[in-house]
């Protein structure tokens, strides 16, 4: 996913995981059992992507690649 940092992906997954919880009607929360919870699905991630934006721009990425070429480990040098 272009432009998403590790932190961005963390929050994206966290937001998607809230989808099934948000689908529970408020008046059923008190008696709702975890085994009635639907699984997280693609639409939850699609919605999450409207809420969590990528935070790494092209200039940032170019800077990281340049830094890695100069100071990264030998096994991780850009080809």
PDB file with SEQRES, HELIX, SHEET and CRYST1 records, atoms N, CA, C and O in Angstrom:
SEQRES   1 A   79  UNK UNK UNK UNK UNK UNK UNK UNK UNK UNK UNK UNK UNK          
SEQRES   2 A   79  UNK UNK UNK UNK UNK UNK UNK UNK UNK UNK UNK UNK UNK          
SEQRES   3 A   79  UNK UNK UNK UNK UNK UNK UNK UNK UNK UNK UNK UNK UNK          
SEQRES   4 A   79  UNK UNK UNK UNK UNK UNK UNK UNK UNK UNK UNK UNK UNK          
SEQRES   5 A   79  UNK UNK UNK UNK UNK UNK UNK UNK UNK UNK UNK UNK UNK          
SEQRES   6 A   79  UNK UNK UNK UNK UNK UNK UNK UNK UNK UNK UNK UNK UNK          
SEQRES   7 A   79  UNK                                                          
HELIX    1 AA1 UNK A    6  UNK A   17  1                                  12    
HELIX    2 AA2 UNK A   19  UNK A   22  1                                   4    
HELIX    3 AA3 UNK A   26  UNK A   31  5                                   6    
HELIX    4 AA4 UNK A   34  UNK A   36  5                                   3    
HELIX    5 AA5 UNK A   42  UNK A   51  1                                  10    
HELIX    6 AA6 UNK A   58  UNK A   71  1                                  14    
HELIX    7 AA7 UNK A   74  UNK A   76  5                                   3    
CRYST1    1.000    1.000    1.000  90.00  90.00  90.00 P 1           1          
ATOM      1  N   UNK A   1       0.853  -1.161   0.000  1.00  0.00           N  
ATOM      2  CA  UNK A   1       0.000   0.000   0.000  1.00  0.00           C  
ATOM      3  C   UNK A   1       0.904   1.231   0.000  1.00  0.00           C  
ATOM      4  O   UNK A   1       1.524   1.572   1.008  1.00  0.00           O  
ATOM      5  N   UNK A   2       0.959   1.858  -1.106  1.00  0.00           N  
ATOM      6  CA  UNK A   2       1.857   2.976  -1.320  1.00  0.00           C  
ATOM      7  C   UNK A   2       1.574   4.115  -0.356  1.00  0.00           C  
ATOM      8  O   UNK A   2       0.441   4.577  -0.225  1.00  0.00           O  
ATOM      9  N   UNK A   3       2.625   4.556   0.313  1.00  0.00           N  
ATOM     10  CA  UNK A   3       2.526   5.723   1.171  1.00  0.00           C  
ATOM     11  C   UNK A   3       2.088   5.449   2.595  1.00  0.00           C  
ATOM     12  O   UNK A   3       2.062   6.368   3.413  1.00  0.00           O  
ATOM     13  N   UNK A   4       1.744   4.209   2.917  1.00  0.00           N  
ATOM     14  CA  UNK A   4       1.331   3.883   4.279  1.00  0.00           C  
ATOM     15  C   UNK A   4       2.541   3.442   5.094  1.00  0.00           C  
ATOM     16  O   UNK A   4       3.268   2.529   4.704  1.00  0.00           O  
ATOM     17  N   UNK A   5       2.744   4.095   6.218  1.00  0.00           N  
ATOM     18  CA  UNK A   5       3.809   3.695   7.139  1.00  0.00           C  
ATOM     19  C   UNK A   5       3.314   2.512   7.959  1.00  0.00           C  
ATOM     20  O   UNK A   5       2.142   2.143   7.880  1.00  0.00           O  
ATOM     21  N   UNK A   6       4.195   1.924   8.735  1.00  0.00           N  
ATOM     22  CA  UNK A   6       3.792   0.843   9.629  1.00  0.00           C  
ATOM     23  C   UNK A   6       2.718   1.311  10.602  1.00  0.00           C  
ATOM     24  O   UNK A   6       1.770   0.583  10.898  1.00  0.00           O  
ATOM     25  N   UNK A   7       2.877   2.518  11.087  1.00  0.00           N  
ATOM     26  CA  UNK A   7       1.897   3.097  12.005  1.00  0.00           C  
ATOM     27  C   UNK A   7       0.552   3.301  11.313  1.00  0.00           C  
ATOM     28  O   UNK A   7      -0.499   3.031  11.895  1.00  0.00           O  
ATOM     29  N   UNK A   8       0.587   3.778  10.069  1.00  0.00           N  
ATOM     30  CA  UNK A   8      -0.652   3.949   9.297  1.00  0.00           C  
ATOM     31  C   UNK A   8      -1.382   2.616   9.153  1.00  0.00           C  
ATOM     32  O   UNK A   8      -2.602   2.555   9.310  1.00  0.00           O  
ATOM     33  N   UNK A   9      -0.640   1.547   8.855  1.00  0.00           N  
ATOM     34  CA  UNK A   9      -1.245   0.230   8.683  1.00  0.00           C  
ATOM     35  C   UNK A   9      -1.832  -0.277  10.000  1.00  0.00           C  
ATOM     36  O   UNK A   9      -2.876  -0.930  10.015  1.00  0.00           O  
ATOM     37  N   UNK A  10      -1.151   0.032  11.101  1.00  0.00           N  
ATOM     38  CA  UNK A  10      -1.671  -0.332  12.422  1.00  0.00           C  
ATOM     39  C   UNK A  10      -3.039   0.307  12.634  1.00  0.00           C  
ATOM     40  O   UNK A  10      -3.994  -0.374  13.008  1.00  0.00           O  
ATOM     41  N   UNK A  11      -3.133   1.608  12.396  1.00  0.00           N  
ATOM     42  CA  UNK A  11      -4.399   2.309  12.604  1.00  0.00           C  
ATOM     43  C   UNK A  11      -5.462   1.888  11.589  1.00  0.00           C  
ATOM     44  O   UNK A  11      -6.652   1.878  11.903  1.00  0.00           O  
ATOM     45  N   UNK A  12      -5.037   1.543  10.380  1.00  0.00           N  
ATOM     46  CA  UNK A  12      -5.975   1.053   9.372  1.00  0.00           C  
ATOM     47  C   UNK A  12      -6.613  -0.255   9.844  1.00  0.00           C  
ATOM     48  O   UNK A  12      -7.830  -0.418   9.762  1.00  0.00           O  
ATOM     49  N   UNK A  13      -5.803  -1.173  10.333  1.00  0.00           N  
ATOM     50  CA  UNK A  13      -6.327  -2.449  10.838  1.00  0.00           C  
ATOM     51  C   UNK A  13      -7.197  -2.241  12.069  1.00  0.00           C  
ATOM     52  O   UNK A  13      -8.232  -2.890  12.227  1.00  0.00           O  
ATOM     53  N   UNK A  14      -6.775  -1.342  12.928  1.00  0.00           N  
ATOM     54  CA  UNK A  14      -7.561  -1.041  14.132  1.00  0.00           C  
ATOM     55  C   UNK A  14      -8.936  -0.482  13.744  1.00  0.00           C  
ATOM     56  O   UNK A  14      -9.954  -0.875  14.314  1.00  0.00           O  
ATOM     57  N   UNK A  15      -8.956   0.421  12.788  1.00  0.00           N  
ATOM     58  CA  UNK A  15     -10.218   1.010  12.331  1.00  0.00           C  
ATOM     59  C   UNK A  15     -11.099  -0.061  11.685  1.00  0.00           C  
ATOM     60  O   UNK A  15     -12.301  -0.109  11.948  1.00  0.00           O  
ATOM     61  N   UNK A  16     -10.522  -0.917  10.846  1.00  0.00           N  
ATOM     62  CA  UNK A  16     -11.294  -1.977  10.188  1.00  0.00           C  
ATOM     63  C   UNK A  16     -11.871  -2.942  11.217  1.00  0.00           C  
ATOM     64  O   UNK A  16     -12.995  -3.419  11.059  1.00  0.00           O  
ATOM     65  N   UNK A  17     -11.116  -3.229  12.263  1.00  0.00           N  
ATOM     66  CA  UNK A  17     -11.589  -4.183  13.274  1.00  0.00           C  
ATOM     67  C   UNK A  17     -12.789  -3.659  14.055  1.00  0.00           C  
ATOM     68  O   UNK A  17     -13.493  -4.433  14.705  1.00  0.00           O  
ATOM     69  N   UNK A  18     -13.027  -2.358  13.998  1.00  0.00           N  
ATOM     70  CA  UNK A  18     -14.180  -1.772  14.685  1.00  0.00           C  
ATOM     71  C   UNK A  18     -15.471  -1.934  13.881  1.00  0.00           C  
ATOM     72  O   UNK A  18     -16.558  -1.738  14.425  1.00  0.00           O  
ATOM     73  N   UNK A  19     -15.374  -2.283  12.607  1.00  0.00           N  
ATOM     74  CA  UNK A  19     -16.552  -2.426  11.748  1.00  0.00           C  
ATOM     75  C   UNK A  19     -17.612  -3.350  12.318  1.00  0.00           C  
ATOM     76  O   UNK A  19     -18.772  -2.953  12.431  1.00  0.00           O  
ATOM     77  N   UNK A  20     -17.243  -4.585  12.685  1.00  0.00           N  
ATOM     78  CA  UNK A  20     -18.255  -5.485  13.238  1.00  0.00           C  
ATOM     79  C   UNK A  20     -18.893  -4.956  14.529  1.00  0.00           C  
ATOM     80  O   UNK A  20     -20.081  -5.171  14.766  1.00  0.00           O  
ATOM     81  N   UNK A  21     -18.129  -4.287  15.339  1.00  0.00           N  
ATOM     82  CA  UNK A  21     -18.657  -3.734  16.591  1.00  0.00           C  
ATOM     83  C   UNK A  21     -19.653  -2.625  16.297  1.00  0.00           C  
ATOM     84  O   UNK A  21     -20.690  -2.518  16.952  1.00  0.00           O  
ATOM     85  N   UNK A  22     -19.330  -1.802  15.310  1.00  0.00           N  
ATOM     86  CA  UNK A  22     -20.225  -0.698  14.958  1.00  0.00           C  
ATOM     87  C   UNK A  22     -21.548  -1.177  14.368  1.00  0.00           C  
ATOM     88  O   UNK A  22     -22.535  -0.441  14.377  1.00  0.00           O  
ATOM     89  N   UNK A  23     -21.572  -2.398  13.860  1.00  0.00           N  
ATOM     90  CA  UNK A  23     -22.800  -2.948  13.283  1.00  0.00           C  
ATOM     91  C   UNK A  23     -23.785  -3.476  14.326  1.00  0.00           C  
ATOM     92  O   UNK A  23     -24.927  -3.791  13.993  1.00  0.00           O  
ATOM     93  N   UNK A  24     -23.355  -3.574  15.574  1.00  0.00           N  
ATOM     94  CA  UNK A  24     -24.237  -4.077  16.623  1.00  0.00           C  
ATOM     95  C   UNK A  24     -25.211  -2.962  17.012  1.00  0.00           C  
ATOM     96  O   UNK A  24     -24.779  -1.874  17.392  1.00  0.00           O  
ATOM     97  N   UNK A  25     -26.505  -3.216  16.923  1.00  0.00           N  
ATOM     98  CA  UNK A  25     -27.469  -2.194  17.341  1.00  0.00           C  
ATOM     99  C   UNK A  25     -27.284  -1.839  18.820  1.00  0.00           C  
ATOM    100  O   UNK A  25     -27.069  -2.722  19.651  1.00  0.00           O  
ATOM    101  N   UNK A  26     -27.368  -0.584  19.134  1.00  0.00           N  
ATOM    102  CA  UNK A  26     -27.121  -0.107  20.497  1.00  0.00           C  
ATOM    103  C   UNK A  26     -28.018  -0.814  21.511  1.00  0.00           C  
ATOM    104  O   UNK A  26     -27.573  -1.139  22.611  1.00  0.00           O  
ATOM    105  N   UNK A  27     -29.250  -1.048  21.153  1.00  0.00           N  
ATOM    106  CA  UNK A  27     -30.172  -1.679  22.105  1.00  0.00           C  
ATOM    107  C   UNK A  27     -29.863  -3.166  22.323  1.00  0.00           C  
ATOM    108  O   UNK A  27     -30.454  -3.790  23.204  1.00  0.00           O  
ATOM    109  N   UNK A  28     -28.947  -3.741  21.534  1.00  0.00           N  
ATOM    110  CA  UNK A  28     -28.564  -5.147  21.709  1.00  0.00           C  
ATOM    111  C   UNK A  28     -27.201  -5.307  22.376  1.00  0.00           C  
ATOM    112  O   UNK A  28     -26.796  -6.430  22.674  1.00  0.00           O  
ATOM    113  N   UNK A  29     -26.495  -4.224  22.613  1.00  0.00           N  
ATOM    114  CA  UNK A  29     -25.144  -4.307  23.170  1.00  0.00           C  
ATOM    115  C   UNK A  29     -25.086  -5.048  24.500  1.00  0.00           C  
ATOM    116  O   UNK A  29     -24.164  -5.829  24.736  1.00  0.00           O  
ATOM    117  N   UNK A  30     -26.048  -4.813  25.354  1.00  0.00           N  
ATOM    118  CA  UNK A  30     -26.030  -5.398  26.695  1.00  0.00           C  
ATOM    119  C   UNK A  30     -26.073  -6.921  26.648  1.00  0.00           C  
ATOM    120  O   UNK A  30     -25.484  -7.578  27.507  1.00  0.00           O  
ATOM    121  N   UNK A  31     -26.755  -7.491  25.667  1.00  0.00           N  
ATOM    122  CA  UNK A  31     -26.951  -8.934  25.605  1.00  0.00           C  
ATOM    123  C   UNK A  31     -26.178  -9.595  24.464  1.00  0.00           C  
ATOM    124  O   UNK A  31     -26.352 -10.785  24.203  1.00  0.00           O  
ATOM    125  N   UNK A  32     -25.343  -8.841  23.800  1.00  0.00           N  
ATOM    126  CA  UNK A  32     -24.613  -9.347  22.636  1.00  0.00           C  
ATOM    127  C   UNK A  32     -23.437 -10.198  23.089  1.00  0.00           C  
ATOM    128  O   UNK A  32     -22.666  -9.793  23.958  1.00  0.00           O  
ATOM    129  N   UNK A  33     -23.304 -11.376  22.498  1.00  0.00           N  
ATOM    130  CA  UNK A  33     -22.216 -12.292  22.829  1.00  0.00           C  
ATOM    131  C   UNK A  33     -21.130 -12.210  21.752  1.00  0.00           C  
ATOM    132  O   UNK A  33     -21.431 -11.992  20.579  1.00  0.00           O  
ATOM    133  N   UNK A  34     -19.894 -12.382  22.147  1.00  0.00           N  
ATOM    134  CA  UNK A  34     -18.782 -12.293  21.186  1.00  0.00           C  
ATOM    135  C   UNK A  34     -18.905 -13.328  20.071  1.00  0.00           C  
ATOM    136  O   UNK A  34     -18.424 -13.089  18.964  1.00  0.00           O  
ATOM    137  N   UNK A  35     -19.531 -14.461  20.331  1.00  0.00           N  
ATOM    138  CA  UNK A  35     -19.671 -15.469  19.274  1.00  0.00           C  
ATOM    139  C   UNK A  35     -20.731 -15.094  18.234  1.00  0.00           C  
ATOM    140  O   UNK A  35     -20.876 -15.787  17.226  1.00  0.00           O  
ATOM    141  N   UNK A  36     -21.471 -14.006  18.468  1.00  0.00           N  
ATOM    142  CA  UNK A  36     -22.428 -13.503  17.488  1.00  0.00           C  
ATOM    143  C   UNK A  36     -21.782 -12.464  16.554  1.00  0.00           C  
ATOM    144  O   UNK A  36     -22.393 -12.032  15.576  1.00  0.00           O  
ATOM    145  N   UNK A  37     -20.561 -12.077  16.865  1.00  0.00           N  
ATOM    146  CA  UNK A  37     -19.858 -11.045  16.110  1.00  0.00           C  
ATOM    147  C   UNK A  37     -19.494 -11.563  14.720  1.00  0.00           C  
ATOM    148  O   UNK A  37     -18.978 -12.672  14.579  1.00  0.00           O  
ATOM    149  N   UNK A  38     -19.760 -10.775  13.722  1.00  0.00           N  
ATOM    150  CA  UNK A  38     -19.365 -11.154  12.366  1.00  0.00           C  
ATOM    151  C   UNK A  38     -17.861 -10.924  12.194  1.00  0.00           C  
ATOM    152  O   UNK A  38     -17.278 -10.109  12.909  1.00  0.00           O  
ATOM    153  N   UNK A  39     -17.237 -11.621  11.269  1.00  0.00           N  
ATOM    154  CA  UNK A  39     -15.805 -11.394  11.028  1.00  0.00           C  
ATOM    155  C   UNK A  39     -15.567 -10.063  10.296  1.00  0.00           C  
ATOM    156  O   UNK A  39     -16.458  -9.522   9.643  1.00  0.00           O  
ATOM    157  N   UNK A  40     -14.362  -9.570  10.427  1.00  0.00           N  
ATOM    158  CA  UNK A  40     -13.937  -8.381   9.675  1.00  0.00           C  
ATOM    159  C   UNK A  40     -13.893  -8.776   8.206  1.00  0.00           C  
ATOM    160  O   UNK A  40     -13.457  -9.876   7.868  1.00  0.00           O  
ATOM    161  N   UNK A  41     -14.346  -7.878   7.330  1.00  0.00           N  
ATOM    162  CA  UNK A  41     -14.353  -8.211   5.907  1.00  0.00           C  
ATOM    163  C   UNK A  41     -13.746  -7.064   5.084  1.00  0.00           C  
ATOM    164  O   UNK A  41     -13.341  -6.038   5.631  1.00  0.00           O  
ATOM    165  N   UNK A  42     -13.694  -7.256   3.790  1.00  0.00           N  
ATOM    166  CA  UNK A  42     -13.074  -6.292   2.882  1.00  0.00           C  
ATOM    167  C   UNK A  42     -13.742  -4.921   2.980  1.00  0.00           C  
ATOM    168  O   UNK A  42     -13.063  -3.895   2.926  1.00  0.00           O  
ATOM    169  N   UNK A  43     -15.057  -4.899   3.121  1.00  0.00           N  
ATOM    170  CA  UNK A  43     -15.746  -3.603   3.199  1.00  0.00           C  
ATOM    171  C   UNK A  43     -15.321  -2.819   4.439  1.00  0.00           C  
ATOM    172  O   UNK A  43     -15.326  -1.588   4.424  1.00  0.00           O  
ATOM    173  N   UNK A  44     -14.951  -3.527   5.522  1.00  0.00           N  
ATOM    174  CA  UNK A  44     -14.443  -2.839   6.711  1.00  0.00           C  
ATOM    175  C   UNK A  44     -13.119  -2.137   6.393  1.00  0.00           C  
ATOM    176  O   UNK A  44     -12.876  -1.019   6.847  1.00  0.00           O  
ATOM    177  N   UNK A  45     -12.272  -2.801   5.613  1.00  0.00           N  
ATOM    178  CA  UNK A  45     -11.001  -2.183   5.220  1.00  0.00           C  
ATOM    179  C   UNK A  45     -11.217  -1.048   4.220  1.00  0.00           C  
ATOM    180  O   UNK A  45     -10.518  -0.036   4.258  1.00  0.00           O  
ATOM    181  N   UNK A  46     -12.178  -1.224   3.335  1.00  0.00           N  
ATOM    182  CA  UNK A  46     -12.475  -0.149   2.380  1.00  0.00           C  
ATOM    183  C   UNK A  46     -12.938   1.101   3.131  1.00  0.00           C  
ATOM    184  O   UNK A  46     -12.523   2.214   2.808  1.00  0.00           O  
ATOM    185  N   UNK A  47     -13.795   0.912   4.130  1.00  0.00           N  
ATOM    186  CA  UNK A  47     -14.237   2.045   4.942  1.00  0.00           C  
ATOM    187  C   UNK A  47     -13.061   2.635   5.716  1.00  0.00           C  
ATOM    188  O   UNK A  47     -12.905   3.855   5.780  1.00  0.00           O  
ATOM    189  N   UNK A  48     -12.239   1.776   6.300  1.00  0.00           N  
ATOM    190  CA  UNK A  48     -11.090   2.242   7.087  1.00  0.00           C  
ATOM    191  C   UNK A  48     -10.158   3.099   6.237  1.00  0.00           C  
ATOM    192  O   UNK A  48      -9.568   4.062   6.728  1.00  0.00           O  
ATOM    193  N   UNK A  49     -10.029   2.747   4.963  1.00  0.00           N  
ATOM    194  CA  UNK A  49      -9.143   3.526   4.084  1.00  0.00           C  
ATOM    195  C   UNK A  49      -9.690   4.927   3.817  1.00  0.00           C  
ATOM    196  O   UNK A  49      -8.942   5.811   3.399  1.00  0.00           O  
ATOM    197  N   UNK A  50     -10.979   5.139   4.051  1.00  0.00           N  
ATOM    198  CA  UNK A  50     -11.525   6.493   3.928  1.00  0.00           C  
ATOM    199  C   UNK A  50     -11.266   7.307   5.195  1.00  0.00           C  
ATOM    200  O   UNK A  50     -11.397   8.530   5.201  1.00  0.00           O  
ATOM    201  N   UNK A  51     -10.898   6.610   6.261  1.00  0.00           N  
ATOM    202  CA  UNK A  51     -10.669   7.271   7.546  1.00  0.00           C  
ATOM    203  C   UNK A  51      -9.183   7.450   7.872  1.00  0.00           C  
ATOM    204  O   UNK A  51      -8.799   8.421   8.524  1.00  0.00           O  
ATOM    205  N   UNK A  52      -8.360   6.516   7.420  1.00  0.00           N  
ATOM    206  CA  UNK A  52      -6.920   6.531   7.714  1.00  0.00           C  
ATOM    207  C   UNK A  52      -6.178   6.770   6.408  1.00  0.00           C  
ATOM    208  O   UNK A  52      -6.227   5.939   5.501  1.00  0.00           O  
ATOM    209  N   UNK A  53      -5.510   7.871   6.314  1.00  0.00           N  
ATOM    210  CA  UNK A  53      -4.788   8.242   5.094  1.00  0.00           C  
ATOM    211  C   UNK A  53      -3.310   7.883   5.189  1.00  0.00           C  
ATOM    212  O   UNK A  53      -2.747   7.826   6.282  1.00  0.00           O  
ATOM    213  N   UNK A  54      -2.690   7.643   4.049  1.00  0.00           N  
ATOM    214  CA  UNK A  54      -1.246   7.407   3.984  1.00  0.00           C  
ATOM    215  C   UNK A  54      -0.521   8.675   4.413  1.00  0.00           C  
ATOM    216  O   UNK A  54      -0.923   9.783   4.058  1.00  0.00           O  
ATOM    217  N   UNK A  55       0.552   8.503   5.181  1.00  0.00           N  
ATOM    218  CA  UNK A  55       1.257   9.675   5.689  1.00  0.00           C  
ATOM    219  C   UNK A  55       2.661   9.841   5.103  1.00  0.00           C  
ATOM    220  O   UNK A  55       3.352  10.807   5.424  1.00  0.00           O  
ATOM    221  N   UNK A  56       3.082   8.918   4.256  1.00  0.00           N  
ATOM    222  CA  UNK A  56       4.426   8.992   3.682  1.00  0.00           C  
ATOM    223  C   UNK A  56       4.314   9.474   2.235  1.00  0.00           C  
ATOM    224  O   UNK A  56       3.777   8.778   1.373  1.00  0.00           O  
ATOM    225  N   UNK A  57       4.828  10.668   1.992  1.00  0.00           N  
ATOM    226  CA  UNK A  57       4.800  11.226   0.649  1.00  0.00           C  
ATOM    227  C   UNK A  57       5.995  10.773  -0.165  1.00  0.00           C  
ATOM    228  O   UNK A  57       6.928  10.178   0.375  1.00  0.00           O  
ATOM    229  N   UNK A  58       5.976  11.050  -1.457  1.00  0.00           N  
ATOM    230  CA  UNK A  58       7.071  10.656  -2.345  1.00  0.00           C  
ATOM    231  C   UNK A  58       8.395  11.260  -1.907  1.00  0.00           C  
ATOM    232  O   UNK A  58       9.423  10.584  -1.946  1.00  0.00           O  
ATOM    233  N   UNK A  59       8.387  12.526  -1.490  1.00  0.00           N  
ATOM    234  CA  UNK A  59       9.631  13.159  -1.034  1.00  0.00           C  
ATOM    235  C   UNK A  59      10.181  12.449   0.196  1.00  0.00           C  
ATOM    236  O   UNK A  59      11.390  12.246   0.310  1.00  0.00           O  
ATOM    237  N   UNK A  60       9.291  12.069   1.121  1.00  0.00           N  
ATOM    238  CA  UNK A  60       9.734  11.326   2.309  1.00  0.00           C  
ATOM    239  C   UNK A  60      10.349   9.996   1.897  1.00  0.00           C  
ATOM    240  O   UNK A  60      11.426   9.631   2.367  1.00  0.00           O  
ATOM    241  N   UNK A  61       9.661   9.275   1.018  1.00  0.00           N  
ATOM    242  CA  UNK A  61      10.131   7.966   0.586  1.00  0.00           C  
ATOM    243  C   UNK A  61      11.481   8.076  -0.115  1.00  0.00           C  
ATOM    244  O   UNK A  61      12.378   7.268   0.128  1.00  0.00           O  
ATOM    245  N   UNK A  62      11.626   9.072  -0.983  1.00  0.00           N  
ATOM    246  CA  UNK A  62      12.908   9.282  -1.661  1.00  0.00           C  
ATOM    247  C   UNK A  62      14.017   9.527  -0.643  1.00  0.00           C  
ATOM    248  O   UNK A  62      15.135   9.036  -0.804  1.00  0.00           O  
ATOM    249  N   UNK A  63      13.706  10.284   0.398  1.00  0.00           N  
ATOM    250  CA  UNK A  63      14.691  10.548   1.455  1.00  0.00           C  
ATOM    251  C   UNK A  63      15.089   9.278   2.185  1.00  0.00           C  
ATOM    252  O   UNK A  63      16.265   9.084   2.494  1.00  0.00           O  
ATOM    253  N   UNK A  64      14.120   8.408   2.465  1.00  0.00           N  
ATOM    254  CA  UNK A  64      14.420   7.149   3.144  1.00  0.00           C  
ATOM    255  C   UNK A  64      15.281   6.244   2.267  1.00  0.00           C  
ATOM    256  O   UNK A  64      16.210   5.601   2.755  1.00  0.00           O  
ATOM    257  N   UNK A  65      14.970   6.195   0.971  1.00  0.00           N  
ATOM    258  CA  UNK A  65      15.756   5.369   0.051  1.00  0.00           C  
ATOM    259  C   UNK A  65      17.186   5.894  -0.020  1.00  0.00           C  
ATOM    260  O   UNK A  65      18.140   5.117   0.009  1.00  0.00           O  
ATOM    261  N   UNK A  66      17.331   7.209  -0.114  1.00  0.00           N  
ATOM    262  CA  UNK A  66      18.666   7.818  -0.175  1.00  0.00           C  
ATOM    263  C   UNK A  66      19.447   7.532   1.108  1.00  0.00           C  
ATOM    264  O   UNK A  66      20.630   7.196   1.056  1.00  0.00           O  
ATOM    265  N   UNK A  67      18.784   7.666   2.258  1.00  0.00           N  
ATOM    266  CA  UNK A  67      19.440   7.395   3.539  1.00  0.00           C  
ATOM    267  C   UNK A  67      19.884   5.943   3.583  1.00  0.00           C  
ATOM    268  O   UNK A  67      20.997   5.650   4.020  1.00  0.00           O  
ATOM    269  N   UNK A  68      19.013   5.014   3.129  1.00  0.00           N  
ATOM    270  CA  UNK A  68      19.344   3.591   3.143  1.00  0.00           C  
ATOM    271  C   UNK A  68      20.532   3.292   2.235  1.00  0.00           C  
ATOM    272  O   UNK A  68      21.373   2.455   2.564  1.00  0.00           O  
ATOM    273  N   UNK A  69      20.602   3.972   1.100  1.00  0.00           N  
ATOM    274  CA  UNK A  69      21.737   3.759   0.193  1.00  0.00           C  
ATOM    275  C   UNK A  69      23.040   4.197   0.838  1.00  0.00           C  
ATOM    276  O   UNK A  69      24.084   3.591   0.599  1.00  0.00           O  
ATOM    277  N   UNK A  70      22.990   5.241   1.654  1.00  0.00           N  
ATOM    278  CA  UNK A  70      24.195   5.747   2.301  1.00  0.00           C  
ATOM    279  C   UNK A  70      24.535   5.029   3.604  1.00  0.00           C  
ATOM    280  O   UNK A  70      25.703   4.754   3.878  1.00  0.00           O  
ATOM    281  N   UNK A  71      23.520   4.729   4.400  1.00  0.00           N  
ATOM    282  CA  UNK A  71      23.775   4.260   5.761  1.00  0.00           C  
ATOM    283  C   UNK A  71      23.149   2.909   6.107  1.00  0.00           C  
ATOM    284  O   UNK A  71      23.408   2.369   7.182  1.00  0.00           O  
ATOM    285  N   UNK A  72      22.330   2.358   5.211  1.00  0.00           N  
ATOM    286  CA  UNK A  72      21.650   1.079   5.501  1.00  0.00           C  
ATOM    287  C   UNK A  72      22.634  -0.073   5.536  1.00  0.00           C  
ATOM    288  O   UNK A  72      23.787   0.062   5.127  1.00  0.00           O  
ATOM    289  N   UNK A  73      22.160  -1.211   6.034  1.00  0.00           N  
ATOM    290  CA  UNK A  73      23.029  -2.373   6.087  1.00  0.00           C  
ATOM    291  C   UNK A  73      23.304  -2.875   4.675  1.00  0.00           C  
ATOM    292  O   UNK A  73      22.536  -2.605   3.751  1.00  0.00           O  
ATOM    293  N   UNK A  74      24.393  -3.599   4.516  1.00  0.00           N  
ATOM    294  CA  UNK A  74      24.787  -4.099   3.202  1.00  0.00           C  
ATOM    295  C   UNK A  74      23.738  -5.005   2.593  1.00  0.00           C  
ATOM    296  O   UNK A  74      23.558  -5.004   1.376  1.00  0.00           O  
ATOM    297  N   UNK A  75      23.033  -5.791   3.423  1.00  0.00           N  
ATOM    298  CA  UNK A  75      22.016  -6.699   2.923  1.00  0.00           C  
ATOM    299  C   UNK A  75      20.760  -5.996   2.467  1.00  0.00           C  
ATOM    300  O   UNK A  75      19.933  -6.601   1.784  1.00  0.00           O  
ATOM    301  N   UNK A  76      20.591  -4.712   2.830  1.00  0.00           N  
ATOM    302  CA  UNK A  76      19.377  -3.977   2.488  1.00  0.00           C  
ATOM    303  C   UNK A  76      19.613  -2.865   1.496  1.00  0.00           C  
ATOM    304  O   UNK A  76      18.739  -2.015   1.326  1.00  0.00           O  
ATOM    305  N   UNK A  77      20.743  -2.831   0.838  1.00  0.00           N  
ATOM    306  CA  UNK A  77      21.034  -1.781  -0.140  1.00  0.00           C  
ATOM    307  C   UNK A  77      20.043  -1.865  -1.293  1.00  0.00           C  
ATOM    308  O   UNK A  77      19.734  -2.953  -1.781  1.00  0.00           O  
ATOM    309  N   UNK A  78      19.546  -0.704  -1.725  1.00  0.00           N  
ATOM    310  CA  UNK A  78      18.639  -0.652  -2.886  1.00  0.00           C  
ATOM    311  C   UNK A  78      19.401  -1.091  -4.128  1.00  0.00           C  
ATOM    312  O   UNK A  78      20.576  -0.758  -4.287  1.00  0.00           O  
ATOM    313  N   UNK A  79      18.755  -1.820  -4.989  1.00  0.00           N  
ATOM    314  CA  UNK A  79      19.394  -2.321  -6.209  1.00  0.00           C  
ATOM    315  C   UNK A  79      19.269  -1.307  -7.322  1.00  0.00           C  
ATOM    316  O   UNK A  79      19.746  -1.547  -8.432  1.00  0.00           O  
TER     317      UNK A  79                                                      
END                                                                             
